[in-house]
Amino acid sequence: PISRFDIPTLSAALQQDLRDGTRNAFINEFEEEMAAAVSRFPYRDTLDEIEDFIYYLRNQILLSIPDNREKILVLDDIMLKAVFLIRENFITIISHDNIEMKIIQQELHYIGQKLCSMFTIDKICSVLENNLHKLRIKSCSLYLSSDASGYPVHEVFEFLDGKRINIANDSTRPGQISDRILKSRPLVICQVLHIDNEYYGFVLFEPNILDARMYELLALHISSAVKGALIHEKLLSEISLREEKEIQLSHHANHDSLTDLFNRRCYKKTLRHLINGITRSPGKKQRFSLLFIDFDDFKQVNDRFGHD
C-alpha cells in the first residue's frame, strides 16, 4: 500500500527471486523505484515510508511461506539488502540537508544584516522580495499594526510563488488576511513580530525545508528592521516638526501677529544692518532712505479696541 511504487512489478520480481532462489530481480527493480521516488520527494519521510513498506512486505510474504526455510532465508537476504539501500539514501539525504541548511544559515545571516541596514518599510520589503528565494521560501505575507495597541493590522508585503504581489489596500477589511494565501496554501506558519513587549504585527510563511528555528530567526530579523524603521520615521518626524517650529518662531519674532507685516524688531535689525554696511564700505557711497508714514486718528482705534 504505497502510491510511490509500481507494486505489480516489484511483486513479480520478488516472486521470481523466491522461485529461482536469486536476489537481484527484486533489488534491481526496487533500487530504480526508490531512486525515482526520492528524486520526486527528496525527504526523510519518503524513506521512512519506503522502509515501512519493506517491513510490511516481508511480513505479508512470511505468512505465505511459514515453513519454507530456504525461501525465508532468500527473503530475509533480499529485505536486508533493501534496508541497506534505504539507509544509504537516508545518509545521502541527511548530508544534502545539512549542506543545504548551512547555505541557508549563511544566507539568513546576510539577509539579517541587509534588513537591519534598511530604515524604511519599503526598503525592508525590497530586501525580502530580492532574497526570500535564497531561503527556499515560496510565499510570504507581512502585516504591520497601525499603532502600539496592535490593531488594526494592514498588509504591507505579499510574496506568492516566488513573485511579489501588488497590494491594493482595502480600507473596508482592516486586520484581515489576504484570501490569496489562505485559499491557495495548505499550511501556513505564523510568526509574531515583536521586540520584548513591543508588538509590530506578524508574518506568514509557506513552510518548506527550513528548520522551524530559521523562521523564528527570520521573523526576529524582520522585527528588528521594522523597529529601526519606526524609530527612524519617528526621528524624521520630530526633526521636521522641530524645523517647522523654528521657522514659525523666527517668523513670529520678525512679523506682526495681526497684519503679518514686519514688526519693530525686524525694522531695527534691518536698519542696523544698513548702517553697518555703509560704515564698513565708506568708499562705495551706499545710500538708503527712511520713510515715515502716519495714519490720522489711528490712535483712537487702538485706544477704543486695543492693540490686539
C-alpha positions, 0 to 999 in steps of 0.5 A, spaced: 500 500 500 504 505 497 502 510 491 510 511 490 511 504 487 509 500 481 507 494 486 505 489 480 512 489 478 516 489 484 511 483 486 513 479 480 520 480 481 520 478 488 516 472 486 521 470 481 527 471 486 523 466 491 522 461 485 529 461 482 532 462 489 536 469 486 536 476 489 537 481 484 530 481 480 527 484 486 533 489 488 534 491 481 527 493 480 526 496 487 533 500 487 530 504 480 523 505 484 526 508 490 531 512 486 525 515 482 521 516 488 526 520 492 528 524 486 520 526 486 520 527 494 527 528 496 525 527 504 526 523 510 519 521 510 519 518 503 524 513 506 521 512 512 515 510 508 519 506 503 522 502 509 515 501 512 513 498 506 519 493 506 517 491 513 510 490 511 512 486 505 516 481 508 511 480 513 505 479 508 510 474 504 512 470 511 505 468 512 505 465 505 511 461 506 511 459 514 515 453 513 519 454 507 526 455 510 530 456 504 525 461 501 525 465 508 532 465 508 532 468 500 527 473 503 530 475 509 537 476 504 533 480 499 529 485 505 536 486 508 539 488 502 533 493 501 534 496 508 541 497 506 539 501 500 534 505 504 539 507 509 544 509 504 539 514 501 537 516 508 545 518 509 545 521 502 539 525 504 541 527 511 548 530 508 544 534 502 540 537 508 545 539 512 549 542 506 543 545 504 541 548 511 548 551 512 547 555 505 541 557 508 544 559 515 549 563 511 544 566 507 539 568 513 545 571 516 546 576 510 539 577 509 539 579 517 544 584 516 541 587 509 534 588 513 537 591 519 541 596 514 534 598 511 530 604 515 524 604 511 518 599 510 519 599 503 526 598 503 525 592 508 520 589 503 525 590 497 530 586 501 525 580 502 522 580 495 530 580 492 532 574 497 526 570 500 528 565 494 535 564 497 531 561 503 527 556 499 521 560 501 515 560 496 510 565 499 510 570 504 505 575 507 507 581 512 502 585 516 504 591 520 499 594 526 497 601 525 499 603 532 502 600 539 495 597 541 496 592 535 490 593 531 488 594 526 493 590 522 494 592 514 498 588 509 504 591 507 508 585 503 505 579 499 510 574 496 506 568 492 510 563 488 516 566 488 513 573 485 511 579 489 504 581 489 501 588 488 497 590 494 491 594 493 489 596 500 482 595 502 480 600 507 473 596 508 477 589 511 482 592 516 486 586 520 484 581 515 488 576 511 489 576 504 484 570 501 490 569 496 494 565 501 489 562 505 485 559 499 491 557 495 496 554 501 495 548 505 499 550 511 501 556 513 506 558 519 505 564 523 510 568 526 509 574 531 513 580 530 515 583 536 521 586 540 520 584 548 513 587 549 513 591 543 508 588 538 509 590 530 504 585 527 506 578 524 508 574 518 506 568 514 510 563 511 509 557 506 513 552 510 518 548 506 525 545 508 527 550 513 528 548 520 522 551 524 528 555 528 530 559 521 523 562 521 523 564 528 530 567 526 527 570 520 521 573 523 526 576 529 530 579 523 524 582 520 522 585 527 528 588 528 528 592 521 521 594 522 523 597 529 529 601 526 524 603 521 519 606 526 524 609 530 527 612 524 520 615 521 519 617 528 526 621 528 524 624 521 518 626 524 520 630 530 526 633 526 521 636 521 516 638 526 522 641 530 524 645 523 517 647 522 517 650 529 523 654 528 521 657 522 514 659 525 518 662 531 523 666 527 517 668 523 513 670 529 519 674 532 520 678 525 512 679 523 506 682 526 501 677 529 495 681 526 497 684 519 503 679 518 507 685 516 514 686 519 514 688 526 519 693 530 524 688 531 525 686 524 525 694 522 531 695 527 535 689 525 534 691 518 536 698 519 542 696 523 544 692 518 544 698 513 548 702 517 553 697 518 554 696 511 555 703 509 560 704 515 564 698 513 564 700 505 565 708 506 568 708 499 562 705 495 557 711 497 551 706 499 545 710 500 538 708 503 532 712 505 527 712 511 520 713 510 515 715 515 508 714 514 502 716 519 495 714 519 490 720 522 486 718 528 489 711 528 490 712 535 483 712 537 482 705 534 487 702 538 485 706 544 477 704 543 479 696 541 486 695 543 492 693 540 490 686 539 
